[in-house]
Amino acid sequence: MRGLYTLAVKAYAAAVRAAAWLGHPKARLWAEGRRPTAQGQAHPVSTDPKTQTGTAEHWVWFHAASLGEFEQGRPLIEALKAQHPGLKVCLSFFSPSGYEVRKDYPLADEVCYLPVDTPRNAHAWVQRHPYVAAFFIKYEFWFNYMQALHEAGIPLYYVSLLLRPQQYFFRWYGGWFRKQLELVSHFFVQDEATLELLKGIGFNNATVCGDTRFDRVAAIARQAMPFPEVEDFLQGRHCIVAGSTWPPDEKLLIPYIERLPDDYCMILAPHDVGEHHVKQITEQLRQTLSDDFQRYTDLHPERKGRVLVLDTIGILSQLYQYARFVYIGGGFGANIHNIQEPVTFGCPVVFGPRHKTFKEAVDLAALGGAFPIDSQAALDQVFDRLVHDEPFRQKASAVCRDYLATQLGATQKIMDRITSTFSA
């Protein structure tokens, strides 16, 4: 079975390289980042566990699929580095959208793409550094790497793991996949449902800790800095922030702007801030609002505007501090984007129908702090109530704040459990 799995992995890698050859930009980054020279494999790193000073050198390996998973692992990286300053960190990514954004992450001693999961690559990888532990974030299951870590005696931990009954581990044909889970030292899971799924297939080495990303976004909220240029744009008005939007989201949001009262405005932050897409948005706004909007990179203090188009990256998470409520995009495509950041500021959240793989979205929708919509009419109805019914909005905001309070502390729970790993 391992041979079939490896063959499937190689076939996937070949398909991505073919897409790269045909000009697909993300596939090209994925393929180029895995070339031996890009990985540093042309100059192997010494596995001698002694540094030049003669003191023991210890490394930990963190692997994340993409940017969102990195943000889940980040609080643990920071906690480990704070408690063990000499610890070295290797950070690997599967996706370009993670690597390209965080390749200069200062707390990592090495940031790279994860080589394709073959036995040869996996065995070479675990000898790359003297690892004392490995951490896979959320649901990255690479079975050859897992086997190589086990054979090398390196403990493997899963962080913020979230499992669903539909996954192959719990299917009739999942015997081999379930067997691979025996290679994991401990599972730090997000919820009781995941814990029960693991127990149901015979694994008791799991602890419910919650989602470490809540610790990260709470830290962002505590450290949020003012943005005077945005405050000048707001001029005391209430604000709706629409974050990480895609064209289907914008198709619903832009018509609603005409319904906003005069004391409201909107910050529209598309997921794709490329010039082509931003111009598509501004053309739609021009048809609806004439010139009653501004771009963030061209803000003019003497102009007001009803919409601010955020055509840059890196500040959206802090702009939620100005929101009365928030719309999060992606729910009419593959899945919604992160709602934890606005929830941390006590913002009620509206999003599209594809959200059910995110525990916090499902939880908050049930509690009354988040509102799924599936049409223009549904968006108009929810937005109208959040705009005009202040007790309703305040109640939803309180639900978000209370929910956040129950989710904090996952990082410390993990640290308490793994202390012995780093005591040597």
Secondary structure, 3 states (H helix, E strand, C coil): CHHHHHHHHHHHHHHHHHHHHCCCHHHHHHHHCCCHHHHCCCCCCCCCCECCCCCECCEEEEEECCHHHHHHHHHHHHHHHHHCCCCEEEEEECCHHHHHHHCCCCCCCEEEECCCCCHHHHHHHHCCCCEEEEEEECCCCCHHHHHHHHHCCCCEEEEEECCCCCCHHHCCCCHHHHHHHHHCCEEEECCHHHHHHHHHCCCCCEEECCCCHHHHHHHHHHCCCCCHHHHHHHCCCEEEEEEEECHHHHHHHHHHHHHCCCCEEEEEEECCCCHHHHHHHHHHHHHHHCCCEEEHHHCCCCCCCCEEECCCCCCHHHHHHHCCEEEECCCCCCCCCCCHHHHHCCCCEEECCCCCCCHHHHHHHHHCCEEECCCHHHHHHHHHHHHHCHHHHHHHHHHHHHHHHHHCCHHHHHHHHHHHHHCC
